[in-house]
Amino acid sequence: MKGSGTDADVFLNIFGENGDTGERRLDSDKDNFERGSEDKFTIEAPNLGRLKKITIGHNNRGSSAGWFLDKVVIDDMGNKELYEFPVYNWFALDEGDGKIQRDVLVGSTQPMGIVYNVQVMTGNVRGAGTNSKIHMVMHGAKGIKNSGKVFLEGGAFERGLIDIFNVEICELMSPLSRVTIGHDNGAVGAGWYCEKVVIYCPFTGIEQTFPCGMWLDEDEGDGLIERELYEMVSLRQKKQKKYPWSLWIWTSDVKGAGTDAQVFLQIYGEKGKSDEMKLENNSDSFEQGQVDKFMIEMPDIGRLLKLRIWHEKRHPFAGWHLGKVTLLKTLTMEKYSFECGRWLDINEDDNEIVRELPATGYRVTICTGNVSGSGTDATVFLNVLGDLGDTGDRLMIMSKNNVNKFEKGNHDEFLIESVSLGQVRRVRVGHDGRGGGCGWYLDKVMVREEGQPESMATEFPCYRWLDRNEDDGQIVRELVPAGDGLRLFNVGYQIAIKTGSVNGASSDSKVFVKLYGEKGDTSKVILAVSDNDLRNYFETGRTDIFTLETSDIGKINRLLIGHTNEGLRAGWFLDSVQISVPVHGKQYMFPSHRWLCKDEADGKVEVELYPIEIHLINYEVTVVTGDVRAGGTNAKVFCQIYGYEGKTEVLPLKSRSNSFERGTTDIFKIEAQDVGKIYKIRIYHDGKGIGDGWFLETVDIKRLTMAIVQVEVKKEETSKKDKKKDKKKKKKEEEEEVEIIEELQEVVETFTFPCNRWLARDEEDREIVVELLAEDNEDLEMNSYEIHVFTGTMWGAGTDANVYVNIYGETGDTGERHLKKSNNLNKFEKGQEDVFDISAVDLGTLKKLRIRHDNSQASAGWFLDRVEIVDNKDDTTYFFPCNRWLAVDEDDGQLARELVPVDEAFMKKGDDDDEDDSEATLGLEQKAMSTTYTVRIKTGDKKYGGTDANVFMILYGTKDDTGSFGIMSVFVHLQQ
């Protein structure tokens, strides 16, 4: 065919049972790969056994690089075997599917198997980008299989950008053992700084990250332009598995059968349904008498039951006559064929542009209200949801009984073609909000199967506005069958969408979302009405908030978000999505930080995101400051809440008003971890500012919880017969009788913490930290702990730094306390014993303590011998040996130590026996009770990017947190 020859360099890799030939350039003396020609080449290689596949492609160089390859025939002269690899496809960026490299199986005429999603991140350092051609090799487990060299064509590889590619190969190699990445060094400014490579295999659902963080440049570093990258296993993510399918669509060979409209497909199986899929192809698809092939990916939906196929354009030339649709599961060779033989055309057949195969039908009656201005000229859509699936959003175009649809008082009837949905459970109805009089008052929707009488119709009442300026401003509603409390059956999902701050990040396009949960998924919903009432949505650096009212889908597993690619500036940079579900008390964070744009990254305008779940609830904290002289404070106040299911982080109590004034009550709303029933709080201030002393009277904390409550309900009327029997009853006006029943309801639970004391350095015990027990708590009581800190006797062992301690027991911890008031004027001197008192809620048996200093003052290094803690309530002494430095320039450079208690016999043994043996035994004992975390911190390669400041970190887990620990030793090590 015209233009089928190529001037580019062609490469071939042959794979067999015993390995592969490696990539070979196919070249001879004559002009190769001309239109209609047959070219022969000889390749010498070890015996590969039986051949399995080839990888063939070109480097896209030359004035006419595009190439149409018919087939490849390989004669294995050693084994006397002949292999044929049919291709019959374009290798061109501007033809067919845009690929210039393909994997081909022996005798295969099917589209190839597995598509890997590859993200390549170029570093954000000066000169990081490159114009060279980047290539990659993916290696399977133990290095047995590999992809061959894959050229990553079409990427920008600019500084700080992520380029995304879909690489199609026939081997399933995920999880990968390693990745080789490099370039041809063939351009001006060829050097490249690769930050990382992320590879996602939909078939296994595994996403792997391969860090690089190095130059691939002959003039930088070690001069390598190709590197082997190995996975950082801690970053591996498990996502939903998707299986590859081959799809063939036959357009009928009748006059005018073809269409240039965008075609969509959705497939239903026994275990669920696929997403709505846009069938994209770079060449002319869906022409008269043509067969179009596609590769699609779907989750495991079981045996296929039906499919829905439609197109979006409604102009006169969009009509399409569909012959049939065939699907083949590439890995199992399961094949399904769906016959159609009908028009999808507003001017042919039944004027519908949606077909379900195989099909029955539902008759839908939409009743517009009789109030002023209730009609609409907007485009209305409807989705019927049943036990066996749904119809998808259908445009209500052809009313069977009215020419002018959705007018005041109208009852408009429509026929929806669909497979049987079983029992109809819900109806989702809405409009596009377009037109001057788009507001609509909907009375109800009635649904019945075609052929059934009207009396069998299921009624879905609404009696609400679908109008941006009326009611709650929503223009889409989900309706349930007639009954009480219709609004209680839906759950509100608050969706906060943050647009990135990069140049050109905003979008004029319509954004849609679809949520997937344990109990089901929502429809694809256009986000049309914002809660924060911003005029222009999705502007650079801004957060838009929307509410989606729908059925309860349970725990959210993933999110589909995208846009319709309409408008002058359709491209959009999505930073993140946060979804709050107040009914469940949960928040989900979906990081994105990528382009959804036809001209950026991989050209996708929709993306699937997976959540990081944050289980938070609301607390209302009421703080009463005492009405005593100078009782108020200007210091910053903090609080930490402890419950039987955990503890919150340290929470700042702040507002824009002047808080904590004498005799005032301050109320704060706080979102924090659900800790269950609260038993204690710790409240304190930072002691800064003039007049920092504070007289705290009480603290109240309120939270919502589920509880069984007694409710009065009316008794059923007694029968006349019973009334006659009741002779003693006087004939007065009947009083309504009630009975008490128990119900599980959401109630407000209040915890009161009396204090009535000073938090001041010049009052009472001079403490600015206090722990308070809940007023009704009878299980716990306050306790005091005497802390004896022994500094070592070696030279330079003492410290002038500030020392902090946190004691952990069976029932919680004391929080980090500053060891300030000692029995000695000069604390923590060489060979000295310092004694401190701490008051806290009883901790039970002590488990460990954490002690650190802040490295302040000139001689901060400290050699800690041991800590002894006396529990004054039980008169029990706990011994915590240390015998190590807390110093950046000694030992391992750490400023914090976690110590575990040992019995007194161990301490005496340490005095009598060899010191080295004692230390070794202690080290093993401490290690057995601890977990080691390796933390790597990468400082950016920017001018002045480093720091001389003291850096601290806290790790938070499901059980506890590490507390603040210094990581200065890491930086010292790197600098050395």
BELRACOR-V489117 format. One record per residue. BURIAL is # if it has 16 or more other ideal C-beta (glycine too) atoms within 10 Angstrom, else .. D_FIRST is the distance of its C-alpha to the first C-alpha in whole Angstrom. Layout:
<<BURIAL D_FIRST> <BURIAL D_FIRST>>
//
This chain:
<<. 0> <. 4> <. 6> <# 6> <# 9> <# 12> <# 16> <# 18> <# 20> <# 19> <# 22> <# 23> <# 26> <# 27> <# 29> <# 32> <. 35> <. 37> <# 35> <# 32> <# 31> <. 31> <# 28> <. 26> <. 24> <# 22> <. 22> <. 23> <. 24> <. 21> <. 18> <# 16> <# 13> <. 11> <. 7> <. 8> <. 11> <. 14> <. 17> <. 20> <. 23> <. 27> <. 28> <. 32> <. 33> <. 36> <. 36> <# 34> <. 35> <. 33> <# 30> <# 29> <# 26> <# 24> <# 23> <# 20> <# 19> <# 19> <# 21> <# 19> <. 20> <. 19> <. 18> <. 14> <# 15> <# 12> <# 10> <# 8> <# 10> <. 10> <. 14> <# 17> <. 20> <# 23> <. 26> <# 30> <. 32> <. 35> <. 35> <. 33> <. 30> <. 27> <# 25> <. 21> <# 20> <# 17> <# 15> <. 11> <# 11> <# 11> <# 13> <# 14> <. 17> <. 15> <# 13> <# 14> <# 17> <# 17> <# 18> <# 17> <# 19> <# 20> <# 22> <# 21> <# 24> <. 24> <. 23> <# 22> <. 19> <# 21> <# 21> <# 23> <# 27> <# 29> <# 29> <# 31> <# 32> <# 33> <# 35> <# 36> <# 39> <# 39> <# 43> <. 45> <# 46> <. 46> <. 43> <# 42> <# 38> <# 35> <. 32> <# 31> <# 29> <# 30> <# 30> <# 32> <# 33> <# 34> <# 37> <# 38> <. 42> <. 44> <. 41> <. 39> <# 36> <# 34> <# 30> <# 29> <# 28> <# 27> <# 26> <# 27> <# 24> <. 25> <# 29> <. 31> <# 34> <. 37> <. 40> <. 42> <# 38> <# 37> <# 33> <# 32> <# 29> <. 27> <# 27> <# 25> <# 27> <# 28> <# 31> <. 34> <# 36> <# 38> <. 41> <# 40> <# 42> <. 41> <# 38> <# 37> <# 36> <# 35> <# 33> <. 32> <# 34> <. 32> <. 33> <. 36> <. 38> <# 36> <# 39> <# 39> <# 42> <# 40> <# 43> <# 41> <# 38> <# 39> <# 37> <# 37> <# 36> <# 36> <# 36> <# 39> <. 40> <# 41> <# 41> <# 42> <# 43> <# 42> <# 45> <# 44> <. 46> <# 45> <# 44> <# 41> <# 42> <. 43> <. 45> <. 47> <. 49> <. 48> <. 45> <. 42> <# 39> <. 38> <# 41> <. 41> <# 42> <. 44> <# 45> <. 48> <. 49> <. 51> <. 48> <. 46> <. 46> <. 45> <# 43> <. 42> <. 40> <# 36> <# 34> <# 30> <# 29> <# 26> <# 25> <# 23> <# 23> <# 23> <# 23> <# 24> <. 23> <. 25> <. 25> <. 25> <# 25> <# 22> <# 24> <. 23> <# 26> <. 27> <# 27> <# 30> <# 31> <# 35> <# 36> <# 39> <# 41> <. 44> <. 45> <# 43> <# 40> <# 37> <# 37> <# 35> <# 31> <. 29> <# 25> <. 23> <. 19> <. 17> <. 15> <. 16> <# 18> <# 20> <. 18> <. 20> <. 19> <# 17> <. 18> <# 18> <# 19> <# 22> <# 24> <# 28> <# 31> <# 35> <# 38> <. 40> <# 41> <. 41> <. 40> <# 38> <# 40> <# 38> <# 35> <# 35> <# 32> <# 32> <# 31> <. 32> <# 32> <. 34> <. 33> <. 32> <. 28> <# 28> <# 29> <# 27> <# 28> <# 27> <# 27> <# 28> <# 28> <# 28> <# 29> <# 29> <. 31> <# 29> <. 33> <. 35> <. 32> <. 34> <. 32> <# 33> <. 31> <# 32> <. 32> <# 32> <. 31> <# 32> <# 32> <# 32> <# 33> <# 36> <. 36> <. 36> <. 37> <. 40> <. 38> <# 38> <# 35> <# 36> <# 35> <# 37> <# 36> <. 39> <# 41> <. 45> <# 46> <# 49> <# 51> <# 52> <# 54> <# 54> <# 58> <# 58> <# 62> <. 64> <. 65> <. 65> <. 61> <# 60> <# 57> <# 53> <# 50> <# 48> <# 45> <# 47> <# 45> <# 47> <# 46> <# 48> <# 49> <# 51> <. 52> <. 48> <# 46> <# 45> <# 43> <# 42> <# 42> <# 42> <# 42> <# 45> <. 44> <. 45> <# 49> <. 50> <. 53> <. 53> <. 51> <. 52> <# 52> <# 54> <. 57> <. 60> <. 62> <# 58> <. 57> <# 54> <. 52> <# 49> <. 47> <# 45> <# 42> <# 43> <# 44> <# 47> <# 48> <. 52> <. 55> <# 54> <# 55> <# 54> <# 52> <# 50> <# 50> <# 49> <# 48> <# 46> <# 49> <. 47> <. 49> <. 53> <. 55> <# 52> <# 55> <# 56> <# 59> <# 58> <# 61> <# 59> <# 56> <# 57> <# 54> <# 54> <# 52> <. 51> <. 54> <. 57> <. 60> <. 60> <. 63> <. 61> <# 59> <# 59> <. 60> <# 59> <# 61> <# 60> <. 63> <# 61> <# 59> <# 56> <# 56> <# 56> <. 59> <. 61> <. 62> <. 60> <# 57> <# 55> <# 52> <# 51> <# 54> <# 54> <# 56> <# 58> <# 60> <. 64> <. 66> <. 69> <. 67> <# 64> <. 63> <. 64> <# 61> <# 58> <# 58> <. 57> <# 55> <. 55> <# 52> <# 52> <# 49> <# 49> <# 46> <# 46> <. 48> <. 45> <. 44> <. 42> <# 42> <# 43> <# 41> <# 41> <# 39> <# 41> <# 42> <# 42> <# 43> <# 44> <# 46> <# 46> <# 50> <. 52> <. 53> <. 49> <# 47> <# 47> <# 45> <# 42> <# 45> <# 44> <# 47> <# 48> <# 52> <# 53> <. 57> <. 57> <. 57> <. 55> <. 53> <. 50> <# 48> <# 46> <. 48> <. 47> <. 50> <# 51> <# 52> <# 52> <# 54> <# 53> <# 54> <# 53> <# 55> <# 54> <# 55> <. 56> <# 53> <. 55> <. 54> <# 51> <# 48> <# 45> <# 44> <# 41> <# 41> <# 38> <# 38> <. 36> <# 34> <. 36> <. 37> <. 37> <. 38> <# 36> <# 36> <# 39> <# 41> <# 43> <# 46> <# 47> <# 48> <# 52> <# 53> <# 57> <# 58> <. 62> <. 63> <# 61> <. 63> <# 59> <# 57> <# 53> <. 52> <# 48> <. 47> <# 43> <. 43> <# 39> <# 37> <# 36> <# 33> <. 29> <. 30> <# 32> <# 32> <# 30> <. 29> <# 31> <# 33> <# 35> <# 37> <# 39> <# 43> <# 45> <# 49> <. 52> <. 55> <. 58> <. 61> <# 63> <# 66> <. 68> <# 72> <. 74> <# 77> <. 80> <# 82> <# 86> <# 87> <# 91> <. 94> <. 96> <. 96> <. 93> <# 91> <# 88> <# 86> <. 83> <# 81> <# 78> <# 78> <# 76> <# 76> <# 75> <# 75> <# 76> <# 75> <. 75> <. 72> <. 71> <# 72> <# 70> <. 69> <. 72> <# 71> <. 72> <# 75> <. 74> <. 74> <. 74> <. 77> <. 80> <# 81> <# 83> <. 86> <. 90> <. 90> <# 87> <. 84> <# 81> <. 78> <# 74> <. 71> <# 69> <. 66> <# 67> <# 66> <# 68> <# 71> <. 72> <. 76> <# 77> <# 81> <# 81> <# 80> <# 80> <# 81> <# 81> <# 81> <. 80> <# 84> <. 82> <. 84> <. 87> <. 89> <# 86> <# 89> <# 88> <# 90> <# 88> <# 89> <# 87> <# 83> <# 82> <# 78> <# 77> <# 73> <. 72> <. 72> <. 72> <. 76> <. 78> <. 80> <. 83> <. 82> <. 84> <. 83> <. 85> <. 86> <. 86> <. 89> <. 91> <. 92> <. 95> <. 97> <. 97> <. 98> <. 101> <. 102> <. 102> <. 106> <. 106> <. 103> <. 105> <. 104> <. 102> <. 99> <. 96> <. 95> <. 91> <. 91> <. 88> <. 87> <. 86> <. 82> <. 80> <. 77> <. 74> <. 74> <. 72> <. 75> <. 76> <. 78> <. 80> <# 81> <. 84> <# 85> <. 89> <# 89> <. 92> <# 92> <# 92> <# 88> <# 90> <. 91> <. 94> <. 95> <. 96> <. 94> <. 92> <# 89> <# 86> <# 84> <# 85> <# 84> <# 85> <# 85> <# 85> <. 88> <. 88> <# 87> <. 89> <. 87> <# 87> <. 90> <. 90> <# 91> <. 91> <# 90> <. 92> <# 89> <# 91> <# 89> <# 90> <# 88> <# 88> <. 91> <. 89> <. 89> <. 87> <# 86> <# 87> <# 85> <. 85> <# 82> <# 82> <# 82> <# 80> <# 80> <# 79> <# 81> <# 79> <# 80> <. 80> <# 80> <# 78> <# 79> <# 81> <# 78> <# 78> <# 81> <. 83> <# 86> <. 88> <. 91> <# 93> <. 96> <. 96> <. 96> <. 93> <# 91> <# 89> <. 91> <. 91> <. 93> <# 94> <. 93> <# 92> <. 93> <# 91> <. 91> <# 88> <# 89> <# 86> <# 86> <# 87> <# 84> <. 85> <. 85> <# 83> <. 80> <# 79> <# 79> <# 77> <# 79> <# 77> <# 78> <# 76> <# 77> <. 79> <. 82> <. 82> <. 83> <# 81> <# 80> <# 82> <# 83> <# 84> <# 86> <# 86> <# 87> <# 89> <# 89> <# 92> <# 91> <. 95> <. 94> <. 94> <. 96> <. 93> <. 92> <# 88> <# 88> <# 84> <# 84> <# 82> <# 83> <# 80> <# 79> <# 78> <# 76> <# 73> <. 75> <. 76> <. 75> <. 71> <# 72> <# 72> <# 74> <# 74> <# 75> <# 75> <# 79> <# 79> <# 83> <# 85> <. 88> <. 92> <. 92> <. 89> <. 90> <. 93> <. 92> <# 90> <. 93> <. 95> <. 92> <. 89> <. 87> <. 84> <. 84> <# 85> <. 82> <. 80> <. 81> <# 81> <. 77> <. 76> <. 78> <# 76> <. 73> <. 73> <. 73> <. 71> <. 67> <. 65> <. 62> <. 60> <. 59> <. 57> <. 57> <. 54> <. 55> <. 53> <. 52> <. 53> <. 56> <. 59> <. 57> <. 60> <. 64> <. 67> <. 68> <. 69> <. 66> <. 67> <. 65> <. 65> <. 63> <. 64> <. 63> <. 64> <. 67> <. 68> <. 68> <. 68> <# 70> <# 70> <# 69> <# 69> <. 66> <# 67> <# 68> <. 64> <# 64> <. 67> <. 65> <. 62> <. 64> <. 65>>
//
